[in-house]
Amino acid sequence: MSRRSGTLATKDLMVRIITSRLVEAMVRPFLPPLLPVFMLHQFRNPGNGRPGHDPQMVSDCLARLKKQGYAFVDLDEALDRFSQSSVNRHKVVSFTLDDGFLHQVETAHEVFSAHQCPFTCFLITDFMDGKNWPWDAQVSYLLEQSNKESLVLDTRSGTRDLSLNTSANKQRAGHEIRELMKSSSARHKAESRAFLSNLADKLGVELPAAPPSPYLALGWERARELEGKGVRFGAHGLTHHILSQLGAEEAREEIVLSREKVCQELNNPSDVFCYPVGREEDFSEREMELVADSGFKAAVSAVPGYVTPAAVNSLRFVLPRFTFPAYARDFFQYCSWVEHVKTRFRETLIYSPHGVGLVK
Ligand SMILES: [Zn+2]
């Protein structure tokens, strides 16, 4: 056994011990109720080599969580319980899925329903309507289809020469382009369209108006069928644009019209809004007010952390979520009290007047 795999095995064992029922039972009474809400995106797709969550790994995690006595609770229901303080120190966990790609939702349904685990899927409603497809998926598609060996990207700090000669390099380039698009403040959606059209020219690929096969949307009819089988759907904006970058009217439309659409198409939509992209800088007070005024009871971000009763009551339009991690040990750490204690310890170190401020 190598030194690295030995260290990982020790870490796995440590996480198993500290998240065991016995240790949990000793520690939980001293902590507030904690709700980890997990966010999933695309699943690995062997059909076309696209990366993503491993369905088997997610399934194994759900099975082990159930054995450890966790309750799987629908997000809307969990928030109701937390806001009415009718939650004991139960071990509860909620799952969410963002965007609404056909392959993604079908795989999630297969995996989660096998464990009787509910999940909420946040939908990009114009994508569901067939009006457009998400800008970030368009970047991936253009790179996957391109025969170019490299790409010169103009950034604020100069030009970057990105290699495209392997699929790993294409994925790295995709990450860099998406980050560039996230950081350049497009004040209007038309600016993103112009950027993508220019990228398509540079990569020598024609950008289809409708999404091609691996990027198909779930569609409302199938959403209604899955709703009948217990899947909850909610609003994730019209187009997946970062709301804080848009002008006031476009930001308002993204929130209000996507809520109207899910209410129109579905019988029991979630009352929770999901900010597109969802980092701290991707929404502001303006969006939080718009979400509240549109009749949502809460909103989730992609900022990591636990939902607590205090957060549900005072920060309900900026609730955190954990990205579903690549490794099971990280997942169990987020589900347990360990991550909470670690975060509080870090905060104490950073914010205490006598703190050393070493850990970020
Ligand atoms: Zn999204």
Boltz pocket constraint, residues with backbone or C-beta under 6 A from the ligand:
constraints:
  - pocket:
      binder: B
      contacts: [[A, 98], [A, 99], [A, 236], [A, 240], [A, 275], [A, 276], [A, 277]]
      max_distance: 6.0
